[in-house]
């Protein structure tokens, strides 16, 4: 999905919630050149940056504003309060969905391999994590190229990628190179 398609999907979800809130199916979507559109696009980018779900973010913001008997406007969705509210929700529910992994409760599923690991393993230092160590010990050619890798090698690489992303650690260039070739 392109960024434009993601933004349109986010706006569709927002407009559906807004129409339901006001019980008015005739509310118009913002024009792509308008400030409202730009704010909704920025809100979508914030959700992406936090590894979140669009509908979860929008529902949470509408719930918060419902108490005040108003619907959140696009500029409310990019406020510091909205971001903190969502990050707090994510931490409480331990729910993240990124390109590399999805978390659910005390487990993390690596998307590329579809293998689930306990988060307690993900949090171990690499030196104590045999799956991560395996990724560092994959045989390569003299040029550092991934040669005849097994499925276990690929899974270990995908695991290491997800582990480092989860911990907010930069992926070493040597591993990035192997991931491109895996």
Secondary structure in CASP SS format (residue, H / E / C, confidence):
PFRMAT SS
TARGET T0000
AUTHOR 0000-0000-0000
METHOD secondary structure of the structure
MODEL  1
X C 1.00
X C 1.00
X H 1.00
X H 1.00
X H 1.00
X H 1.00
X H 1.00
X H 1.00
X H 1.00
X H 1.00
X H 1.00
X H 1.00
X H 1.00
X H 1.00
X H 1.00
X H 1.00
X H 1.00
X H 1.00
X H 1.00
X H 1.00
X H 1.00
X H 1.00
X C 1.00
X C 1.00
X C 1.00
X C 1.00
X C 1.00
X C 1.00
X C 1.00
X C 1.00
X C 1.00
X C 1.00
X C 1.00
X C 1.00
X H 1.00
X H 1.00
X H 1.00
X H 1.00
X H 1.00
X H 1.00
X H 1.00
X H 1.00
X H 1.00
X H 1.00
X H 1.00
X H 1.00
X H 1.00
X H 1.00
X H 1.00
X C 1.00
X C 1.00
X C 1.00
X C 1.00
X H 1.00
X H 1.00
X H 1.00
X H 1.00
X H 1.00
X H 1.00
X H 1.00
X H 1.00
X H 1.00
X H 1.00
X H 1.00
X H 1.00
X H 1.00
X C 1.00
X C 1.00
X C 1.00
X C 1.00
X C 1.00
X C 1.00
X C 1.00
X H 1.00
X H 1.00
X H 1.00
X H 1.00
X C 1.00
X C 1.00
X H 1.00
X H 1.00
X H 1.00
X H 1.00
X H 1.00
X H 1.00
X H 1.00
X H 1.00
X H 1.00
X H 1.00
X H 1.00
X H 1.00
X H 1.00
X H 1.00
X C 1.00
X C 1.00
X C 1.00
X E 1.00
X C 1.00
X C 1.00
X C 1.00
X E 1.00
X E 1.00
X E 1.00
X E 1.00
X C 1.00
X C 1.00
X E 1.00
X E 1.00
X E 1.00
X E 1.00
X C 1.00
X C 1.00
X C 1.00
X C 1.00
X E 1.00
X E 1.00
X E 1.00
X E 1.00
X H 1.00
X H 1.00
X H 1.00
X H 1.00
X C 1.00
X C 1.00
X C 1.00
X H 1.00
X H 1.00
X H 1.00
X C 1.00
X H 1.00
X H 1.00
X H 1.00
X H 1.00
X H 1.00
X H 1.00
X H 1.00
X C 1.00
X C 1.00
X C 1.00
X E 1.00
X C 1.00
X C 1.00
X C 1.00
X C 1.00
X C 1.00
X E 1.00
X C 1.00
X C 1.00
X C 1.00
X C 1.00
X H 1.00
X H 1.00
X H 1.00
X H 1.00
X H 1.00
X H 1.00
X H 1.00
X H 1.00
X H 1.00
X H 1.00
X H 1.00
X H 1.00
X H 1.00
X H 1.00
X H 1.00
X H 1.00
X H 1.00
X C 1.00
X C 1.00
X C 1.00
X C 1.00
X C 1.00
X H 1.00
X H 1.00
X H 1.00
X H 1.00
X H 1.00
X H 1.00
X H 1.00
X H 1.00
X H 1.00
X C 1.00
END
